[in-house]
């Protein structure tokens, strides 16, 4: 009897040490996909945008280079109820962007009203979906505030056409710290980091999820041969950009080693950190959820059924003496960017999805990196909700690394981080179009195989989840860096 295919999820339960979600069959996922309402407005829009992505200016007016903030424009977006204290804390960054753009014309302060869709928001500000006009809504958008007030979906959909970053801190002083750190990096005479990229990837015995992310993502990005294979002449994405590569894989990807990377010797800290691991998750209401959801599960973890606080790195594990000023990090792990309120993946079709958390929130680990007292990271790229191998592994054709390679290459070349991640948003629009076509076929009574529908639905949801925490205009000062 043939064995039924099962999808393996990323993520380990912080209480039980088991998978956050059990392996799931295509028919179970397909049932969820079939229950999704076909959006007659969003579907055609995403199809149109996916065509614009192939053009040099991504739908911007001719002559506007999306890679140049001074041309594409920059705006900060506040909820209408945002406090004066938070707005005041961001004023130095607004002024910095005005000075960098040659005046106030390229910089705007925009508001968001509760419950607005991204379509309504664009129209209220004088533009529409599929038409990027920097004089009305600039290309680079820094969204400020709690995702309970400004939803993840709003910024996810904005990210299809715009370079979007998010910030939310509990205290006004934390906003002030991030702004001071970013401006100090951009204006300082010396750059604190060097041309070095660190890859950190766990590979746990008997665990398919980390075997895939270590072997078919991190190792390939680092230009290393697969375990047991013949070495081939390859060059890492870092070396192609003139950066040194440092790797910690499998048995070397320990919690203590990650702490050592973060506390690198002054003047020798890496400019970019890429981690590929399980993310730790907790059930709604658990006292550790807010501070430890999305924490990096390290190689110290002994395997399924076991979990301890010494097995993963959370925000509180970032060393006090860490040197992360000027760092950009990318964390491939579930919840590494944030946690939604509702579970989109596993619920009974036809019923409201259950709550994962009491309210949505940004992950504490990248937030802590952004505001470290010794100088914070410039930006962190993470994932909202669960991360899947479909981010880098096609269901038929094998490893598909181009979005990761392009993102890292752009970051290491000094492009703004919000623009660097555009391939993930492009992938989301293309996959959404594909899923819409499948759902339309089903509506017309045509048959779509469970496996095809489930994989299309998983890929789309996964691509939607990538998020930039920090100013999307932040970038590495590559020309001022050295390589040791």
C-alpha positions as CSV (number, residue, x, y, z in Angstrom):
1,X,0.0,0.0,0.0
2,X,1.6,3.4,-1.0
3,X,2.6,5.7,1.8
4,X,0.5,8.9,2.1
5,X,2.5,12.1,1.5
6,X,2.8,14.3,4.6
7,X,3.9,18.0,4.8
8,X,6.4,18.6,7.6
9,X,6.1,22.0,9.4
10,X,8.8,24.2,10.8
11,X,8.5,25.0,14.5
12,X,8.8,23.3,17.9
13,X,6.5,23.7,20.8
14,X,8.3,25.4,23.7
15,X,6.4,23.4,26.3
16,X,6.4,19.8,24.8
17,X,9.4,19.8,22.4
18,X,7.1,18.3,19.8
19,X,6.3,19.8,16.4
20,X,4.0,22.8,16.7
21,X,1.8,21.1,14.0
22,X,1.9,17.4,13.2
23,X,2.7,16.3,9.7
24,X,-0.3,17.0,7.5
25,X,-1.7,15.3,4.4
26,X,-2.5,17.1,1.1
27,X,-6.2,16.4,1.4
28,X,-6.3,18.1,4.8
29,X,-4.6,21.2,3.4
30,X,-6.6,21.1,0.2
31,X,-9.8,21.3,2.2
32,X,-8.6,24.5,3.8
33,X,-7.7,25.9,0.4
34,X,-11.1,25.1,-1.0
35,X,-12.7,27.0,1.8
36,X,-10.9,30.2,0.9
37,X,-13.1,32.8,-0.7
38,X,-12.0,33.9,-4.1
39,X,-11.3,37.7,-4.0
40,X,-12.6,39.1,-7.3
41,X,-10.7,42.4,-6.8
42,X,-7.4,41.2,-5.2
43,X,-6.9,38.4,-7.7
44,X,-6.8,40.5,-10.9
45,X,-4.8,43.2,-9.1
46,X,-2.0,40.7,-8.1
47,X,-2.0,39.4,-11.6
48,X,-1.4,42.9,-12.9
49,X,1.3,43.6,-10.4
50,X,3.1,40.4,-11.1
51,X,3.5,41.7,-14.7
52,X,4.8,45.0,-13.5
53,X,7.5,43.3,-11.5
54,X,9.3,42.4,-14.7
55,X,9.8,46.1,-15.6
56,X,12.9,48.0,-14.4
57,X,10.9,50.5,-12.4
58,X,8.3,48.2,-10.9
59,X,5.4,50.4,-11.9
60,X,7.0,53.7,-10.7
61,X,7.1,56.6,-13.1
62,X,9.7,56.5,-15.9
63,X,13.0,57.8,-14.7
64,X,12.4,56.9,-11.0
65,X,14.9,54.3,-9.7
66,X,13.3,52.2,-6.9
67,X,16.8,51.5,-5.6
68,X,17.4,55.2,-4.8
69,X,15.5,56.5,-1.8
70,X,16.0,60.1,-2.9
71,X,14.1,59.4,-6.1
72,X,11.5,56.8,-5.0
73,X,10.6,58.8,-1.9
74,X,10.2,57.8,1.8
75,X,7.2,58.1,4.1
76,X,6.4,57.2,7.7
77,X,2.9,55.9,8.5
78,X,1.3,56.4,11.9
79,X,-2.0,55.2,13.2
80,X,-4.3,58.1,13.7
81,X,-4.3,57.4,17.4
82,X,-0.6,57.1,17.8
83,X,0.8,59.1,20.7
84,X,2.6,62.4,20.4
85,X,5.5,60.8,22.3
86,X,6.1,58.1,19.6
87,X,5.8,60.7,16.9
88,X,8.3,63.0,18.5
89,X,10.7,60.1,19.0
90,X,10.6,59.5,15.2
91,X,11.2,63.2,14.3
92,X,15.0,63.0,14.0
93,X,14.6,60.1,11.5
94,X,12.1,62.1,9.5
95,X,14.4,65.0,9.4
96,X,17.3,62.8,8.4
97,X,15.3,61.4,5.5
98,X,14.3,64.9,4.4
99,X,18.0,66.0,4.4
100,X,19.0,62.9,2.5
101,X,16.3,63.5,-0.1
102,X,17.2,67.1,-0.7
103,X,14.1,68.5,0.9
104,X,10.6,67.8,2.2
105,X,9.1,67.0,-1.2
106,X,10.3,63.4,-1.2
107,X,9.3,62.7,2.4
108,X,5.8,62.4,3.7
109,X,4.0,61.8,7.0
110,X,0.9,59.6,6.4
111,X,-1.8,58.2,8.7
112,X,-3.7,55.0,8.9
113,X,-7.3,54.7,10.1
114,X,-8.4,51.6,11.9
115,X,-10.0,49.0,9.7
116,X,-8.8,50.4,6.4
117,X,-7.9,48.0,3.6
118,X,-4.8,48.7,1.7
119,X,-6.9,49.6,-1.3
120,X,-9.0,52.2,0.7
121,X,-5.8,53.6,2.2
122,X,-4.1,54.1,-1.1
123,X,-7.2,55.8,-2.6
124,X,-7.5,58.1,0.4
125,X,-4.0,59.2,-0.2
126,X,-4.6,60.0,-3.8
127,X,-3.4,56.9,-5.7
128,X,-4.6,53.4,-6.5
129,X,-3.5,49.8,-6.6
130,X,-1.2,49.1,-9.6
131,X,0.0,52.8,-9.8
132,X,2.9,53.9,-7.7
133,X,3.2,57.7,-7.5
134,X,6.0,58.7,-5.1
135,X,4.6,62.3,-4.9
136,X,1.4,60.9,-3.3
137,X,2.6,57.6,-1.6
138,X,6.4,57.2,-1.6
139,X,7.9,53.8,-2.5
140,X,9.7,53.4,0.9
141,X,7.1,53.1,3.7
142,X,8.0,52.8,7.4
143,X,4.9,51.7,9.3
144,X,4.8,52.5,13.0
145,X,2.6,50.8,15.5
146,X,1.1,47.7,17.0
147,X,-0.1,45.1,14.4
148,X,-3.3,44.8,16.5
149,X,-4.0,48.4,15.2
150,X,-2.2,48.3,11.8
151,X,-2.8,44.7,10.6
152,X,-0.1,42.4,9.1
153,X,-2.3,41.9,6.0
154,X,-2.3,45.7,5.3
155,X,1.5,45.9,5.2
156,X,1.8,42.5,3.4
157,X,-0.4,43.8,0.6
158,X,1.4,47.1,0.5
159,X,4.7,45.2,0.2
160,X,3.6,43.8,-3.2
161,X,4.3,47.2,-4.8
162,X,6.1,49.2,-2.1
163,X,9.3,48.7,0.0
164,X,7.8,48.4,3.5
165,X,9.3,48.1,7.0
166,X,7.6,47.9,10.4
167,X,8.5,49.1,13.9
168,X,6.7,48.7,17.1
169,X,8.1,49.0,20.6
170,X,6.3,49.2,23.9
171,X,8.3,52.2,25.2
172,X,8.9,55.6,23.6
173,X,12.5,55.4,24.7
174,X,13.0,52.2,22.5
175,X,11.9,54.1,19.4
176,X,14.4,56.9,20.4
177,X,17.2,54.3,20.8
178,X,16.5,52.7,17.4
179,X,16.5,56.1,15.7
180,X,19.7,57.3,17.4
181,X,21.4,54.1,16.5
182,X,20.4,54.2,12.8
183,X,21.4,57.8,12.4
184,X,24.7,57.2,14.1
185,X,25.4,54.4,11.7
186,X,24.5,56.4,8.6
187,X,26.5,59.5,9.7
188,X,29.4,58.1,11.6
189,X,33.0,58.5,10.3
190,X,33.6,54.7,10.8
191,X,31.5,51.7,10.0
192,X,31.4,49.3,13.0
193,X,31.0,46.1,11.0
194,X,33.2,44.4,8.4
195,X,32.6,42.6,5.1
196,X,31.6,39.3,6.7
197,X,28.5,37.1,6.4
198,X,27.7,34.5,9.0
199,X,25.5,31.5,8.2
200,X,24.0,29.6,11.2
201,X,21.9,26.5,10.5
202,X,20.9,23.6,12.7
203,X,20.5,20.1,11.4
204,X,18.9,17.7,13.9
205,X,19.0,13.9,13.4
206,X,15.7,12.5,12.2
207,X,14.2,16.0,11.6
208,X,13.3,16.6,8.0
209,X,12.6,20.3,8.4
210,X,16.1,21.3,9.5
211,X,17.8,18.8,7.2
212,X,16.1,20.6,4.3
213,X,16.8,24.1,5.6
214,X,20.5,23.3,6.4
215,X,21.3,21.3,3.3
216,X,19.2,22.9,0.6
217,X,19.1,26.5,1.8
218,X,21.9,27.5,4.1
219,X,24.7,25.3,2.7
220,X,23.9,26.2,-0.9
221,X,23.7,29.9,-0.1
222,X,27.1,29.6,1.6
223,X,28.6,27.8,-1.4
224,X,29.3,24.6,0.5
225,X,28.7,21.0,-0.9
226,X,26.0,18.9,0.6
227,X,27.0,16.4,3.2
228,X,28.5,13.2,1.6
229,X,28.7,14.7,-1.9
230,X,31.7,15.5,-3.9
231,X,33.0,19.1,-3.5
232,X,32.2,21.2,-6.5
233,X,33.7,24.6,-7.4
234,X,31.0,26.9,-6.0
235,X,31.1,30.5,-4.8
236,X,28.9,31.7,-1.9
237,X,26.5,34.6,-2.5
238,X,28.7,36.5,0.0
239,X,31.9,35.9,-1.8
240,X,30.4,37.1,-5.1
241,X,29.7,40.4,-3.3
242,X,33.3,40.5,-1.9
243,X,32.4,39.4,1.6
244,X,34.0,36.8,3.7
245,X,31.9,33.8,4.7
246,X,31.8,32.2,8.1
247,X,29.6,29.1,8.6
248,X,28.2,27.3,11.7
249,X,26.2,24.2,10.6
250,X,24.8,21.2,12.4
251,X,26.9,20.4,15.5
252,X,28.6,23.8,15.4
253,X,25.2,25.7,15.5
254,X,25.2,25.9,19.3
255,X,23.5,28.5,21.4
256,X,26.9,29.5,22.9
257,X,28.3,29.9,19.3
258,X,25.5,32.2,18.3
259,X,26.2,34.3,21.4
260,X,29.8,34.4,20.4
261,X,28.9,35.7,16.9
262,X,26.8,38.5,18.4
263,X,29.6,39.5,20.7
264,X,32.3,39.5,18.0
265,X,35.5,41.5,18.7
266,X,35.1,45.3,18.2
267,X,35.6,46.2,14.6
268,X,35.3,42.6,13.4
269,X,31.5,42.0,13.8
270,X,29.7,40.6,10.7
271,X,27.6,42.9,8.6
272,X,25.0,40.2,7.8
273,X,23.7,37.2,9.7
274,X,21.6,34.4,8.2
275,X,20.0,31.8,10.5
276,X,18.0,28.7,9.4
277,X,16.4,26.9,12.3
278,X,13.2,25.8,13.9
279,X,11.4,28.7,15.6
280,X,10.0,28.1,19.1
281,X,6.3,28.6,19.6
282,X,3.9,28.6,22.6
283,X,0.2,28.3,23.0
284,X,-2.1,31.3,23.4
285,X,-1.9,32.6,26.9
286,X,1.4,31.0,27.8
287,X,3.5,33.5,29.9
288,X,6.5,33.0,27.6
289,X,4.7,33.5,24.3
290,X,5.3,37.3,24.0
291,X,9.0,37.3,24.8
292,X,10.1,33.9,23.4
293,X,7.8,33.1,20.4
294,X,10.1,32.9,17.3
295,X,13.2,32.3,19.3
296,X,16.0,30.4,17.5
297,X,16.1,26.7,18.4
298,X,19.8,25.8,18.5
299,X,21.7,22.5,18.0
300,X,21.7,22.0,21.8
301,X,18.1,20.7,21.4
302,X,18.2,16.9,21.9
303,X,15.2,16.2,19.7
304,X,11.4,15.6,19.7
305,X,9.8,15.3,23.1
306,X,12.5,17.4,24.9
307,X,12.7,21.2,25.4
308,X,14.5,23.4,27.8
309,X,15.4,27.1,28.1
310,X,19.0,26.3,27.3
311,X,18.0,24.8,23.9
312,X,17.1,28.1,22.2
313,X,18.2,31.7,21.9
314,X,15.5,34.3,22.7
315,X,15.7,38.1,23.1
316,X,16.9,37.8,26.7
317,X,19.8,35.7,25.5
318,X,21.4,38.4,23.5
319,X,24.6,39.2,25.4
320,X,24.8,42.6,27.1
321,X,28.2,43.0,25.5
322,X,26.9,42.1,22.0
323,X,28.1,44.2,19.1
324,X,25.3,44.3,16.5
325,X,25.5,47.9,15.5
326,X,25.2,48.1,11.7
327,X,24.0,44.4,11.4
328,X,21.3,43.3,9.0
329,X,19.9,39.8,9.9
330,X,17.7,37.3,8.2
331,X,16.0,34.6,10.2
332,X,14.4,31.7,8.5
333,X,12.2,30.3,11.2
334,X,8.5,30.3,12.1
335,X,7.3,33.3,14.0
336,X,10.8,34.9,13.6
337,X,9.2,38.2,12.4
338,X,5.9,38.1,14.2
339,X,2.8,36.1,15.3
340,X,-0.7,36.7,13.9
341,X,-3.7,36.4,16.1
342,X,-5.4,33.6,14.1
343,X,-4.2,30.3,12.7
344,X,-4.5,30.3,8.9
345,X,-3.1,26.9,8.4
346,X,-4.9,24.4,10.6
347,X,-8.6,24.6,11.4
348,X,-11.8,23.0,10.5
349,X,-13.0,24.2,7.1
350,X,-16.1,26.4,7.3
351,X,-15.3,27.5,10.8
352,X,-13.4,30.6,12.0
353,X,-9.7,29.9,12.4
354,X,-8.6,29.5,16.1
355,X,-6.6,32.1,17.9
356,X,-2.8,31.6,18.1
357,X,-2.3,34.6,20.4
358,X,-4.5,37.1,22.2
359,X,-3.4,39.7,19.7
360,X,-0.8,39.9,16.9
361,X,2.7,41.0,17.8
362,X,6.2,41.4,16.4
363,X,8.9,39.0,17.5
364,X,10.9,40.0,20.5
365,X,14.3,38.7,19.3
366,X,14.7,41.0,16.3
367,X,13.2,43.9,18.3
368,X,15.9,43.4,20.9
369,X,18.6,43.4,18.2
370,X,17.3,46.7,16.8
371,X,17.6,48.5,20.1
372,X,20.6,46.9,21.7
373,X,22.2,49.4,24.1
374,X,25.7,49.1,22.4
375,X,24.1,50.1,19.1
376,X,21.3,48.3,17.3
377,X,20.9,46.3,14.1
378,X,19.8,48.3,11.1
379,X,17.0,45.9,10.2
380,X,15.9,42.3,10.6
381,X,14.1,40.1,8.0
382,X,11.8,37.4,9.5
383,X,8.7,35.5,8.9
384,X,5.2,36.1,10.3
385,X,3.4,32.9,11.1
386,X,5.0,29.5,10.2
387,X,7.8,29.1,7.8
388,X,7.9,26.2,5.3
389,X,10.4,24.5,3.2
390,X,8.4,25.8,0.2
391,X,10.2,29.1,0.6
392,X,13.2,27.5,-1.1
393,X,12.1,24.0,-2.2
394,X,9.8,23.7,-5.2
395,X,7.4,20.7,-5.1
396,X,8.7,19.4,-8.4
397,X,11.9,21.1,-9.5
398,X,13.9,21.1,-6.2
399,X,15.8,24.0,-4.6
400,X,14.6,27.4,-5.7
401,X,17.0,29.8,-4.0
402,X,16.7,32.9,-6.2
403,X,14.6,35.0,-3.8
404,X,17.2,34.4,-1.0
405,X,20.2,34.9,-3.3
406,X,18.9,38.1,-4.7
407,X,17.9,39.4,-1.3
408,X,21.3,38.8,0.2
409,X,23.1,40.0,-2.9
410,X,21.2,43.3,-2.9
411,X,21.7,43.8,0.8
412,X,25.5,43.1,0.5
413,X,25.7,45.5,-2.5
414,X,24.3,48.3,-0.2
415,X,20.8,48.5,-1.5
416,X,18.0,49.5,0.9
417,X,16.7,46.4,2.7
418,X,13.1,47.2,1.9
419,X,13.9,46.9,-1.8
420,X,16.2,44.0,-1.3
421,X,13.4,41.6,-0.3
422,X,11.2,42.4,-3.4
423,X,11.6,38.9,-4.8
424,X,9.5,37.5,-1.9
425,X,6.7,39.9,-2.6
426,X,6.9,39.2,-6.3
427,X,6.7,35.5,-5.5
428,X,3.6,36.2,-3.4
429,X,1.8,38.0,-6.2
430,X,2.6,35.3,-8.7
431,X,1.6,32.5,-6.4
432,X,-1.6,34.3,-5.4
433,X,-2.5,34.5,-9.1
434,X,-1.9,30.8,-9.5
435,X,-4.0,29.9,-6.5
436,X,-6.8,32.2,-7.7
437,X,-6.8,30.3,-11.0
438,X,-7.1,26.9,-9.2
439,X,-10.0,28.2,-7.1
440,X,-11.7,29.6,-10.2
441,X,-11.4,26.2,-11.9
442,X,-13.0,24.6,-8.8
443,X,-15.8,27.2,-9.0
444,X,-16.4,26.2,-12.6
445,X,-16.6,22.5,-11.6
446,X,-13.2,21.5,-12.9
447,X,-11.1,19.0,-10.9
448,X,-7.9,20.1,-9.2
449,X,-5.8,17.5,-7.5
450,X,-5.4,17.8,-3.7
451,X,-1.7,17.8,-4.0
452,X,-1.6,20.6,-6.5
453,X,-4.1,22.7,-4.6
454,X,-2.5,22.2,-1.2
455,X,1.0,23.0,-2.5
456,X,-0.2,26.1,-4.2
457,X,-1.9,27.3,-1.1
458,X,1.1,26.5,1.2
459,X,3.5,28.3,-1.2
460,X,1.3,31.4,-1.4
461,X,0.8,31.7,2.4
462,X,4.5,31.1,3.0
463,X,5.6,33.8,0.5
464,X,3.2,36.3,2.1
465,X,4.8,36.0,5.5
466,X,8.2,37.7,5.0
467,X,8.6,41.0,6.8
468,X,11.2,43.7,7.3
469,X,11.5,45.0,10.9
470,X,13.2,48.4,10.8
471,X,13.4,51.3,8.3
472,X,13.1,49.9,4.8
473,X,15.6,52.6,3.6
474,X,18.3,51.3,5.9
475,X,21.3,49.9,4.1
476,X,24.9,48.7,4.6
477,X,27.6,51.3,4.0
478,X,29.5,48.9,1.9
479,X,32.0,51.4,0.4
480,X,33.2,52.2,4.0
481,X,33.7,48.6,5.0
482,X,36.9,46.6,5.1
483,X,37.4,42.8,4.9
484,X,39.9,41.2,7.3
